[in-house]
Amino acid sequence: MKKKEQKRYDRGQVFVKIMAGVLALLMLTGTVITLVYALMR
């Protein structure tokens, strides 16, 4: 029983880390695009 709960917890942590990575990537991409756009104008 304990092992199953641990696995579910680990999977949740991995999901959270992936989501955080995607959000960070989006923020970084948005910043870069904004900078490029501002420099090109």
C-alpha positions as CSV (number, residue, x, y, z in Angstrom):
1,M,0.0,0.0,0.0
2,K,2.8,2.4,0.9
3,K,4.7,1.8,-2.3
4,K,1.6,2.6,-4.4
5,E,1.1,5.9,-2.7
6,Q,4.8,6.8,-3.1
7,K,4.6,6.0,-6.8
8,R,1.6,8.2,-7.2
9,Y,3.3,11.0,-5.3
10,D,6.4,10.7,-7.5
11,R,4.3,10.8,-10.6
12,G,2.7,14.0,-9.4
13,Q,6.0,15.6,-8.6
14,V,7.2,14.7,-12.1
15,F,4.1,16.3,-13.6
16,V,4.6,19.5,-11.6
17,K,8.2,19.7,-12.7
18,I,7.2,19.3,-16.3
19,M,4.5,21.9,-16.0
20,A,7.0,24.3,-14.3
21,G,9.5,23.7,-17.1
22,V,6.9,24.4,-19.8
23,L,5.8,27.6,-18.1
24,A,9.4,28.7,-17.7
25,L,10.0,27.9,-21.4
26,L,7.0,30.0,-22.4
27,M,8.0,32.9,-20.3
28,L,11.6,32.8,-21.7
29,T,10.3,32.5,-25.3
30,G,7.9,35.4,-24.8
31,T,10.7,37.6,-23.3
32,V,13.0,36.8,-26.3
33,I,10.3,37.5,-28.8
34,T,9.4,40.8,-27.1
35,L,13.1,41.8,-27.1
36,V,13.6,40.9,-30.8
37,Y,10.4,42.8,-31.7
38,A,11.4,45.9,-29.8
39,L,14.9,45.8,-31.4
40,M,13.6,45.4,-34.9
41,R,11.1,48.3,-34.7
